[in-house]
Amino acid sequence: MIKQLQRRFIRIAVVALTVAMVLVVGIVNVANWISVRGELYNTLSLLVLPESVDEEPEDPVTPLPTPVTTASPERETKNDRQERWRGNGPFPDRNRHFRNMVSEANWFTGVITEEGEVKFLLLDQIKNLDEETAKSLLFQAIADGRTDGFLQDYLFRTRTRKDGSTQVVMLNCETRLATVRTLVLISAVACAGGILLALVLVMLASRKAVEPTIRNMEQQKQFITNASHELKTPLTVISTNMELLEMETGDNPWIKSTQKQTAAMRRLVDELVYLSRMEEENPPLTVEELDVGKLLEETAEPFVSMAEFSGREMVVEAEEGLRITGDRASLQRLMSTLCDNAVKYASDSPIRAEIRAEGKNQVVLRVSNPVAEPLTKQQCDQLFNRFYRVDESRNKDKKSGFGIGLAIAAAIAEKHGGRISAAMEGNLLVFTCVLPREAKF
């Protein structure tokens, strides 16, 4: 139980730290990408695309503020326009960062006619790009169908000119995209390293973190054990005195009632002691290889007779040759608890108990029975709590028991490294117990 508590604490802590770190890394990378993408689009917007070298465009790719030039618009020469187009002239009133981005940008532009011929190509503002590759990129940008977007390591923008041709400007983003990818890689490695470091630190500190809870649990179990031992002596004395009194006075309903309650109290004490021992870190269990199919058939046999006596049918299905390692007595108790619960609370037939393999490493035990009133999910989850009863009146005259058997079954399953659950499937209450083939205590 202590080991399970530690493992649960480690899982919760590591999952919480992992989610937090992944969220932070994701936000940083998304914010960086949005920033870089915005800068690249702003840079592309600052590149003026004329319709030809000889004349100023009437419909630029993106609306731009009126550029500031040394000459008035009426006296601006062709040479001035070409210089402004190539990025050497003054830029609109933008901050220094974007002006530097444009001046350092590697870009090229071209015009492709409706017939698919390259009418114009300018490669002055880009390095290490041959004409054939540039033309291929222009055609790919047009074939893409978008007016702007990323193509390989380029950001492109297209527009249709009045004469039907298409003008394309392509900005080389290789350096900025490489920076984004590097940040993603570094942050991913840092995130993975942080998660591993957190796992190690949590594992080292887990015992200390759960120590108050462990202390409380140990004190509770010690109290139950001590109280149980203290109760055994007076219960034995009461039982013995009742037997002597019965021998002297003969049959007496008051004596019978006292003996019955004494026996019930003794069973409760024994079950509490058993549950306390099962929840210890190293319970006294004998591990051996078992044929769980035969074990289920042997355990369920008396319950089949009980079901028949009450006018119901119980079906037992066990896969042959299904072997696992575990403690025979505790597993038999788990099976008998589930079978007894099914027979006791079944409203009709059939009652089913089956065990089969699941994958290579697990076996599944399913016990189901019809119920008159379906249970809610909350009730199903609480069935394994100590002393829990679906009947809120807790009337033991209806069904015998203390409401502790399923808690013992859950403790046995957990001690074998498995798990047990309850759920409604239509009008059937189904208990499912998953056990590993090789239990690790």
N, C-alpha and C positions, 0 to 999 in steps of 0.2 A: 504493500500500500504506500509506503514511504517512497519507494522508487517510482511508482506510478505518479505520485504527487510531484516529485521532482521533474519527471519527464514532461508532465503536463505544464508545469511552470516554465520549463525551458521552451516548450513549443509555443506557448502563448507569448513569452517575452521575445523570442526570435521572430515570430510572425509579425508582432507589432513593430519591432525595429526594422524588419525587412520592408514592410509596407511604408513606413515613414521614410526610409532611405530611398526606396524606389520612387516614391512620390516627389521627394525633393530633387532627385536627379532628373526625373522626367520634367518637372517644372523648369529647372535650369536649362535643359536642352531645348525644350519647346520655346522658352523665352528667347534663347540665343538664336534659334532658327528664325523666329518671327522678326527679330531685330536684323539679322543678316539679310533675310529675304526683303524686308522693307528697304534696307540700304541699297540692295542691288536693283530693286525696281525704281527707286528714286534716281539712282545713277543712270539707269536706262532712260528715264524720263527727261534727263537733262541733255541727252544727246539729240541734237537737232537734225532731222532728216529732211533735207530738201528733195524736191522732185527730180532735180537734175543738178549738175554742177554749174550750169549757166544761169539758173533762175531760182529765186527764193520760192519755197513751197507755199501753196495756198492752203493746204490742209495737212498740217504736220501730224505725226503719229499721235502725240498727246498734246493737249493744250498747254502752252508754256507762257510764262510772263514775258513781256516784251524785253528782249535782251538789251543790255546797256552797251552801246558802242561809242567809239570816239567820234564817229561820223554820224550825221543825221541820216534818217532812213532814206531821204531823197538823194543824198550824196554818197551813200554806202556803195563801194565798188565791188566788183565781182571778187577781187582778191580778198576783201574784208569778209565777204560772206563765206568764202572757202575756208579762211582761217578760223572763223567762228564755228563753222561746221566741224572742222577737225579737232576742236577742243582747245585751240591755241588762243582764241580771242577771249574777251571778258564774258563772264557768265551772269545769268540773272542773280538777283539778290538772294542768294542761299548762304547758309553758314559755311565756314571754312572747311569743315569736315567733308561735306558733299562736293565742294569745289575740288578738294584734294582727291576724292574718290574718282571724279571724272577725269582729272588730269593724269591720274595713274592707271586709268582703265584701259584694258585691251579689248578693242571692239572692231567690228567690220560691218559693212552694209552692202547691199546689192539690190538691183531691180530686175525682176523676171517678168517677161512679157506673157500675154495670154497664151502664146504658142509654146511657151516653155523654154524660151531662149534668155540667156543672161544679157540684159541690155546694159547694165552698168555694175561695176564691182570696185569697191574701195577697200584696200588692205593696208593703208598707211598707218592706221592706229592699232595694228596688232602685229605681234612678232611670231616668227616660227610657224606660219600657216601658209601652205601653198595654195595656189589658185584652185586646183581641182578639189581639194578638201573643203575649201570655203564654199564652192558651188554646190557640192554635195550636201553640206549643212543647210544651205539656203533652201534647196529643194525639199529636204526633210522637214524643215520648219513649215513650209507651205503645205506639205502633205499631211502634217499633223492636224490641221483643221482648226487650231486655236489661234486667237489673235495675239496671245502672249503666253509664255510658260517656259519651263526648263527643258532643254534638249541636250542630253549628255551633260557636259560641264558648261553649257552655255545657257544664257537667258535671252530669249528672243522676243521680238515684237514685230508684227506685220500690219500693213495697211494696204488697202486697194486704192490705187491712184485713179485720177479722172480718165486716163486713157486706157484703163482696164488692166494695166500691169500691177504687179505686187511688189512693194518695197519691204525689205526685211533688214532689221538691224539686230546684230547678235553680240552680246556682251560675254566675254570670257570670265567665268566665275570659278575657275578651277582652284585658285588659291583660297578663296573664301569658303568654298564647299569642302575643301580638304581640312580647313580649320574646324568646320562644324563636325565633320566625321571624326577628327582627332579628339575633339571634346567629348563626343559620344563614347568613343572607345575608352578614353581615360576615365570618364565618370562611371562607365560600366565596370571597369576593373576596380576602381576605388570602391564602388558600391558592393561588389562581390567580396573584396577584401574586408570591408567594414562589417559585412554580414558574418563572415567567418570569424573575425575578431570578436564580434558581439556574441557569437555562439560559444566561443571558448570562455569568454568572461562570464557569461550567464551560467555555463556549466560549472565553472569554478565557484561561483557565488550562489548557486541554486540552493545548496544545503543550508547556507546561512540565511537565505531569504525566506525559506519555508520552515525554518527552525521553530518559530512560535507556533505555527499550525501543527507541526509534528509533535511538539511538546504537549499541546492540548489533546491531540489524538492519543498520544501515549498515556496521558493521565486518564483519559476517558476509558481506554481499553483496560488500563490497570484497575480502575474503579469497578468496571463490569466484572473483571476476573475476581477481584477481592470480594465484591458483594456477592457474587455467585457462590464462592466458597463459603462465605459466612452464612448464606441462606441454606446451604445443603444440610448443615447440622440441625437447625430447628425444623426443617422440613422432614428430616429423617425421624426426629423425635415425635413430631405430630403424627406421622404415618404409623409409627410403631404404637403410640398410645391409642390411636383409633382402632388398630387391629386388636389390641388387648381389650379395649372397651367393648368391641364387637363380640369378642369371645365371651365376655361376662354377661352382656345384656342381650345378645342375639341381634337379629336384623333390626336396624334402626335407620330411618330415612335421613336423619341428621348426620349420623355417622357416615353413611354412604356419600352424602353430599360433600362432607369434609374430606373424605378420602379422594373423591373425584377432583376436587379443587387442588388438593395437595399434589396429586399426580400431574395435573396440568401445570402447576407452578414448577415442579421439578423438570418437566419437559422444557419449559421456557428457560429455566436456568441453564440447562444443558445446551440449548440452542444459542443462547447468548455467549456462553463460553466458547462454543465451536466457532461462531462468527468472529469473536475476538481473536481467536487463534489463527483463523484463516486470513485475517487482515494483518497479521504480524509480518515483519520483513522476511523472516525465514521460518515458515510454518513447518510443522512436522509431517511432511508428505513423503510417500514412497513412490518414486517415479519408475514406471515400467512400460513395456510395449503392450498395447491393448488392442483387441479387435472390438472397436466401438459398436459395430453392427450387432454382434452377439451380445455385447454388454447392454445395448438398448433393448433387445428382445427379452433378455433375462429380467431387466429392471421393470419393463412395462407389463410383463405377464400377469402379475397380481392385479394391476389396474385394469387390464382387459376384462378380468372376471368381475371386478367392481362395477365396470360400466355395464356389463351384461346383466348383473343383478339389479341395476337401477333402470333397466329397459333401454339402454343405449348401446351403440356399437363403437368400438375403438379399433382403428386400423393402425398396424405397425408396419412400416416399410424401412428395411435396413439394407444398405448396399453391402454386398459380400466382400470379404477381404479388405475392409477399410481399417487400417491400423494407424494408431497414433501413440505418442508417449505421454504419460500422465499418471496421476494418482487414481487408482481404481475406486477406492472408497469415496473420494470426494466427487468424482465424475458420476458415480452411481447415485450419489445423493442429489446432484444437480438434475439428473434425468428423472429421478423419482419425484422430486419437487415439482417439476414442470408437468409430469404425467398426473400427479395427484391434483394439482391445481386445475388441469384441464377436465378431469373427471368430476371434480367437486363442483365446478362452476359452469359446466356445460348445460345449455338449455335444451339441446337436441343432439341428434347424430348428424354426421359422423364425427368422432374425435380422432384426430390423426397425430401420429408421432413418426417422424421419418428422419433419417440421417443419410447424408450423401457427401461425396467429395466435391470440393469447389476449387478448381485449379490443381496445382501440384502441391500446394503447401497448406491447404485448409480443408476442414470438414464443417458442414453446416447441419445443425440439429434444429428441426422445426416441429413445434408442437402447437396444434390449433384446436379450437373448439368453438361451436356456435354460442353466442350470448344473446340473452333476451333484450338487453339494452346496450347498444354500442357505446364504447368508451371514447372520450375525447382524447386528443393527442396529449394534453396535459395529464390526464389520468393515466394514460399508458406510460408516460415518462416517470410518474410517481410510484408505479407498482413495485419498484425495486427499493423504495425507501423503507426503513425499518418501521414496523407497526402501522404501515399505511393500509387503509381499507377503503375500497370504493364505496362501501356502505358507510355513509357518514355517521350513522347511529352506532357503528362499531358493535353491532349485536352479534355476539359469538354463538347465540342459540341457533342462528340460521346455518352457519357453517363453522365447523371447528377450526382452530388455528389461531396464531398470534399475529399474523401479518409480518412475519420475519423470515419465512421460508424463501421468498424470492430475493430478499437481500442476501441470504446465504448463497443462493444460486449465482447471483451476480458476482459475489466475492470469489467463488470457486472459478468462474469463467475468467475473471480478471487475473487471478493467481496463475492460471494456465496460459496467460498471454492472449486471451480471447476477449470477446465482448458479447453481451446479451441485450436484446431489445424486445419491445412489445409494440404491436401496431394492429390497427383494425384493417381487415381486408373484407369489405362487405359486412356480413354479419358474423364474421369469424374473428376471434381474438387470437393472434398468431405471435408466439414467442420464438424468436430466432436467436440461436446461440452459435457464434462462429468461433471455432477452436483451431489453433495451429496444429499441424501434424507432429511437430516436435516442440513440446512445452519447454520454456526456459524460466526456471525459478530463480 
